[in-house]
Amino acid sequence: MARVKGGVNAKKRHKKVLKAAKGFYLSRHSTFKAANPAVMRALRSAQMGRKLRKREFRRLWIARINAAARMNDISYSRLMDGLKKAGVTINRKMLSELAIHNPAAFTDLVNTAKAALN
């Protein structure tokens, strides 16, 4: 049986990691030993960032809906409670888009929510 050396595969792996480390600071972009943990950490942080982005957008939508709702003399929580009682199923993203681009339609939804609360 012939001896198999790992040089070719190691070279491929090193090149892949160093390509991913392009733009990193100091020796982290040029030496494999320093770049490998930096790339692994960057990939882990990117995964967390994708999870956090969903959270951040929901917070943004809620803040926008709350601001628009208060301009119509109702709080965010009362608005959402009224919409649920009225049977209106619209997500927060669409509600915030309505509040920004179509204030008249948002006001109609607010009036529907107020009617359901009384």
C-alpha positions as CSV (number, residue, x, y, z in Angstrom):
1,M,0.0,0.0,0.0
2,A,1.4,3.4,-1.0
3,R,1.8,6.1,1.6
4,V,-0.7,9.0,1.3
5,K,0.6,12.4,2.2
6,G,-1.8,15.2,3.2
7,G,0.0,18.1,1.7
8,V,-2.4,18.8,-1.1
9,N,-5.5,18.7,1.1
10,A,-3.8,20.8,3.8
11,K,-2.9,23.4,1.2
12,K,-6.5,23.5,-0.1
13,R,-7.8,23.9,3.5
14,H,-5.2,26.6,4.3
15,K,-6.1,28.5,1.1
16,K,-9.8,28.3,1.9
17,V,-9.3,29.7,5.4
18,L,-6.9,32.5,4.3
19,K,-9.4,33.5,1.6
20,A,-12.1,33.8,4.2
21,A,-9.7,35.9,6.4
22,K,-9.1,38.5,3.7
23,G,-9.3,42.0,5.3
24,F,-8.5,40.8,8.9
25,Y,-6.0,42.7,11.0
26,L,-2.3,42.0,11.5
27,S,-1.2,38.4,10.9
28,R,-4.8,37.1,11.0
29,H,-5.1,37.6,7.3
30,S,-1.8,36.1,6.3
31,T,-0.9,33.2,8.6
32,F,-3.1,30.1,8.9
33,K,-2.3,29.6,12.6
34,A,-3.7,33.0,13.5
35,A,-6.4,33.1,10.8
36,N,-8.1,29.8,11.6
37,P,-9.5,30.7,15.0
38,A,-10.4,34.2,13.7
39,V,-12.3,32.8,10.8
40,M,-14.1,30.3,13.1
41,R,-15.1,33.1,15.4
42,A,-16.2,35.3,12.5
43,L,-18.5,32.5,11.2
44,R,-20.0,32.0,14.7
45,S,-20.6,35.7,15.0
46,A,-22.2,35.8,11.6
47,Q,-24.6,33.0,12.6
48,M,-25.6,34.9,15.8
49,G,-26.0,38.1,13.7
50,R,-28.5,36.4,11.5
51,K,-30.5,35.4,14.6
52,L,-30.3,38.9,16.1
53,R,-31.4,40.6,12.9
54,K,-34.8,39.1,13.2
55,R,-35.1,40.5,16.7
56,E,-33.9,43.9,15.7
57,F,-36.4,44.2,12.8
58,R,-39.3,43.2,15.1
59,R,-38.3,45.9,17.6
60,L,-38.2,48.4,14.8
61,W,-41.6,47.5,13.5
62,I,-43.1,47.7,17.0
63,A,-41.6,51.1,17.6
64,R,-43.0,52.4,14.3
65,I,-46.5,51.0,15.0
66,N,-46.4,52.5,18.5
67,A,-45.5,55.9,17.1
68,A,-48.3,55.8,14.5
69,A,-50.8,54.4,17.0
70,R,-50.1,57.2,19.5
71,M,-50.7,59.8,16.7
72,N,-54.2,58.2,16.6
73,D,-54.7,58.4,20.4
74,I,-54.2,54.7,21.2
75,S,-51.2,52.8,22.6
76,Y,-49.5,49.9,20.9
77,S,-50.8,47.2,23.3
78,R,-54.4,48.5,23.1
79,L,-54.1,48.6,19.3
80,M,-52.9,45.0,19.1
81,D,-55.5,43.8,21.6
82,G,-58.3,45.6,19.6
83,L,-57.1,44.1,16.3
84,K,-57.0,40.6,17.8
85,K,-60.5,41.0,19.2
86,A,-61.7,42.4,15.8
87,G,-60.3,39.3,14.1
88,V,-57.8,41.3,12.0
89,T,-54.7,39.1,11.3
90,I,-52.0,41.3,10.0
91,N,-48.3,41.0,10.9
92,R,-46.2,43.7,12.5
93,K,-44.1,44.2,9.3
94,M,-47.2,45.0,7.2
95,L,-48.7,47.2,10.0
96,S,-45.5,49.3,10.1
97,E,-45.4,49.5,6.3
98,L,-49.1,50.7,6.4
99,A,-48.2,53.2,9.1
100,I,-45.4,54.7,6.9
101,H,-46.8,54.5,3.4
102,N,-50.6,54.6,3.8
103,P,-51.6,56.5,7.0
104,A,-55.3,56.5,6.0
105,A,-55.5,52.7,5.9
106,F,-53.7,52.6,9.2
107,T,-56.2,55.0,10.7
108,D,-59.0,52.7,9.5
109,L,-57.4,49.8,11.2
110,V,-57.0,51.8,14.4
111,N,-60.7,52.7,14.2
112,T,-61.6,49.0,13.8
113,A,-59.5,48.2,16.8
114,K,-61.1,50.9,18.9
115,A,-64.6,49.7,17.9
116,A,-63.7,46.1,19.0
117,L,-62.4,47.4,22.3
118,N,-65.7,49.2,23.2
